[in-house]
Amino acid sequence: MPTINEIKEEAVKFRRLIESCDKKNTSLVIDCFPVMSCKLTSMLLSYHFLTLWPELELKGVSAATGKNSQITHYWLEIDNIVVDITGDQYNIIDDKELNNKIIKNRP
């Protein structure tokens, strides 16, 4: 099992690689990253983690809120460690698109 620091280091490195890639020529990364990128990014990150640590047990977690559960998010959990490299999208999205609970708990 990797340490929390190893997990954080790899997650930060992975996020930086996504941010610095040529988004116009990378079909899996959209221009507005991290907005609307949580599930695919989490799945790619889980693949990366499992390549590094094949015995690692992780799970993807999905949540929804808002009117008709229209606001969704997806992240990874390893034991009781939350790994969310797109949570900051809620700092970018306009307040009128979010509910008060999300606005109050922004990272």
Steps between C-alpha positions, in 0.01 A plus 500: 500500500644838403524774761271801492796710385571263209134510398495880521825533306374280215159672493659846482742385230211347300294821531793711380548275198134542407516877545812533286396270214398633159123485551426560133685180408409291805152362450448397863566846644256782432583871484303583815686245717440439793134595443294199390804274517471329838392149401731446204792658686437280804485190282828592329660574836381164635664329201821690574488400868436135414790502256726623781346292779319194351382375841341833591130493591319815403146598423330762292238705679218690334274760658218722378324803642285790391167510324436155350857404599635701208831584669721192510855421600731198497820428694715215628540358849785285625411368844388823669710728276306712251682566173328775303704680236205687346320630810625851430263520201242631748717810549478564124130429440273803539315514834160506329573151363564356849306458819588666832638180650765470228583872511547487878729195482723598209861381527 
